[in-house]
Amino acid sequence: MEKSYVAENLAGVRGRIADACARAGRNASEVKLVGVTKTVPAERIREAIEAGLEIIGENYIQEAKSKREALAGLPVAWHFIGHLQSNKVKTALECCDLIQTVDRESLALELDRRAAGLGRKIPVLIQINIGEEETKSGTGEAQAASLLTFCRGLDRLDVRGLMALPPFFDQPERVRPYFRRMRQLLDTLKNEAPGLSELSMGMSGDFEVAIEEGATIVRVGTAIFGRRAA
Ligand SMILES: *Cc1c(COP(=O)(O)O)cnc(C)c1O
């Protein structure tokens, strides 16, 4: 059978991940690929899952919910990677397996409360606004340690690591210093929380640089699914 457009792209991205890992002296199994599917229809996502994609990343709760229903039963995990409003936490817990964007205490508290109601524990990442950009969510680098301590004090949160959406540049090399700072921050926070291991950073334009700087999760949309309708 001929490979689909999505399967073809996915194979290409996997190859580039493997090459970046080889350059960095890392094992390709250390890097998880999240396929970012905002605006991508469920049928396209199904093709990617059939071609071996294991994690989906969604930015909007309503979209995540309807696609998860449409693709129920397929062997794939769902990560939430958008800004999460507290009044969407209940639905988020119904349709997502990991929340990458915990950026404030009030959200952490609400996740803990709702997860307790469901009798489960929710894996999360703490989102860092590493470029200190006003338009972006995430806690400041300086507040990361206190948010981490707060989250680790909540029974129903399982904090796995950090996530960032650094400033955008055409040249990926210009993002490298931000990726490096994220890695340093993770290493510092590990003194307090040795279990922290995940570093979610890098998108279509810069995931190879992110991997060279220590990313364990890359979030790739366009390079797999093509350009999004504006
Ligand atoms: C859209 C998005 C991505 C993927 O972006 P691409 O450039 O299409 O790969 C990754 N992370 C977040 C948080 C996003 O919103």
The ligand as a Gaussian input file, in Angstrom:
#p B3LYP/6-31G(d) Opt

LIG

0 1
 C        0.720000      24.701000      17.541000
 C        1.621000      24.299000      18.645000
 C        2.724000      23.455000      18.428000
 C        3.132000      22.929000      17.060000
 O        3.483000      23.935000      16.184000
 P        4.060000      23.601000      14.720000
 O        4.883000      24.766000      14.392000
 O        2.879000      23.446000      13.822000
 O        4.828000      22.344000      14.814000
 C        3.482000      23.078000      19.539000
 N        3.179000      23.504000      20.773000
 C        2.136000      24.313000      21.020000
 C        1.866000      24.740000      22.414000
 C        1.325000      24.747000      19.971000
 O        0.297000      25.556000      20.229000

